[in-house]
Amino acid sequence: MNREGLNSSEIEAPVGPFSHVVRAGDLLYISGQTGQRSHTGTPIGNDIAEQTTQIFENLKAVLRTVNCDLSHIVKVTVFLTNIDDFAAMNAVYAHYFDLPYPARSTIAVKALPLGALVEVECIAKVEDENTSDGSERPSL
């Protein structure tokens, strides 16, 4: 299997041995994002809505790196340190997607890196090697 990895220059470099996004065939696997400020890597406060908003802005940045956007996402996994934060996370989540919504799982976990309250990972599908304007989609 051919696998290509890429890190976005728009957000903080990964804190471990992984890539922001890996392409395998026509699927993009986007590593879990936490509510870190784009270039400093410092966590955003202790507010679930604020952290969730930052996560989706980070996901948008990662997807831009491969000329994609949130509409390419087909599956989302959300990790929450407190399941009572589900409604607040879900309210922010709903602002970032249109029908048909991606498939989603939400899992309660004991803790997340950097003291995050929420982490989101996703899978996106690349339609083809060309963008909608006919130009070639860059390779990872």
N, C-alpha and C positions, 0 to 999 in steps of 0.2 A: 504494500500500500504506500502510495506517495502522500506525504504529510508536509505541509508548509506552515511555519509559524511566523507571526509578526507582532511587534509591539507598537502601539500608537505613540507618536511623539507629542500628542495633545494631553496625555495624562501621565501621572507618575509611573516610573518603571515598576515592573512586578517586584514584590518583596521576597520572592522565592524563585526556584528553578522552574518557571513556567512562562508561557507566552500569553499575551492578552487575547489573541485569537489564533486558532489553528484551522486551516482548511484541509479537508479530506474529501476529495471529489467535489460535489456541489454543495456540501454542508460546511458551515462555519461554526466552530465551537468556541464560544466566548467565555473566558474564565470568569469566575465569580468576582464581582465588583462590590466594594464597600463604599460608604459615603466619605470618600477622601477628596479633598480639594485637588483640582486637576494637576497642578504642577508642584505642589508642596508635599503632597501625600499625607498631610495632617488630617485627622478625622474631623468631621463636621459635628459639633455639639452632641447632645443627648436627646435629640428630638427625632422620632421615627419618620415624620413627614419630611423633615429637612434632609435626613440621610437618604431616604428613598428618592427624593428629587435629585440629589447629587449623583446617586447611582445611575439613574436614567440619563443624566447628562453625560456621565462617563461612558455609558454604553453607546450613546450616540457618537461620541468621539471615536471610540474603537471601531464602530461600524463605518464611519466616514473614511477611515484608513483604507478600507477595502471597497470604497465607493458604494456602500450599502446604507440602509437606514433601518429604523425600527420596524418598518413594514415587512422586512425580510425575515423577521423572527417568527419561528414556528413553535418553539417550546421554551418556556421559562420555568426555572426553579428558584423559589424564594426561600431563604433560610431566615427565621426570626428567633431571636433569643427570648422573646416573650410573646406567646401566641395571642395575648390580649392586645398586642399592637396590630393585629391583622386588619381591623377596619381602617385604621389610619393609613397603613401601608397601601391597602387596596384602593383607597380614595385617590392617592397620588398615582398609583399604577394605572387606574382607569383614564387618567388624563393623557397618558402616553400612547395608548393603543386605540385603534378603531376596529369595528367589525370587519371581518371575523377575527375575534381575539385569538392569540396564540394559545396552545394548550399550556396548562400551568399546574405545578405542584407547589404547595407551601408546607414547609417542614419546620417544626420547632426544634431548636438545638440549644445545648447548654451554654455555649460561648462561641464567639467568632473572633478572628484576628483583629488586633488593634482596638479591642473593646467595642467593636461595631454592634449595633442593634439589629442590623439587617444586611444580608448579602444576596445578590442576584446573579445567576448565571443563565446563559441561554444558548440556544441553537438557532442558527439562521440558515436559510437556503439561498444560494446564489442562483439566479435564473439562468444565466449563460455567461459566456466569456465577453459579451459585448454589453455596453450600457444602453439605456433606452435611446440615446442620441446617436447610436451607431459606433461610438468610439470603443476601443478595446478596453476591457476592465483590467486594471493592473494586476499582475501576479503577486501573490504574497511572496 
